[in-house]
Amino acid sequence: MPDSMPESMPESMPEPGPLSESESDDPFPAGPDGRVPVDCLPWVPEDDHESDGWAWTGAIKPLWHAVALWGSEGWDLGDWPYVIVAHHDDDIGNKYFGLAVYTEGDVRVDAYQGRAARDAATDELALYLWHQSGSGDPDAPAPDTPANLIPERFRHPYNPTDAPG
């Protein structure tokens, strides 16, 4: 279980690409790290010290989903039920994506313009959590490794069809 979560994700996230003409009047323009205001995301239950992580994962559905595994080999992401990571995928507009981290009742939510920026933030978070818990691959890079330098096998949501044979 981590001592504390990073206050903010490192500023070394990949720069988002140039805005298309249709995105230039976006009410939530992205910052250089791809972040947008959390107001563009659906509601997620926040700080709840009365119940536990299992209850929180039930309360976030259907607009959010818990992410239990990360990387090419499906390493544990978080320390259930104490630390749980959740994503919101904007399947309609394919524009705003959320990252929520439940840590023993405290909830932090970040919003990103695009899946790539959100997944890059989750890549960095995964390294931090694996380092804190010892649950990741011992060859994983240091927790302060910028997303663009994290080897491919430690990046992106786990997909069993992509796992090494």
Sequence and secondary structure as in RCSB ss.txt:
>XXXX:A:sequence
MPDSMPESMPESMPEPGPLSESESDDPFPAGPDGRVPVDCLPWVPEDDHESDGWAWTGAIKPLWHAVALWGSEGW
DLGDWPYVIVAHHDDDIGNKYFGLAVYTEGDVRVDAYQGRAARDAATDELALYLWHQSGSGDPDAPAPDTPANLI
PERFRHPYNPTDAPG
>XXXX:A:secstr
  S   SS  S         GGGTT SS   TTSEE GGGS        SS HHHHHHHTTTT EE  EETTTTE
E EETTTEEEEEE  TTTS EEEEEEEETTEEEEEEEESHHHHHHHHHHHHHHHHHHHS S TT   TT  GGGS
 GGGSSB  GGGS  
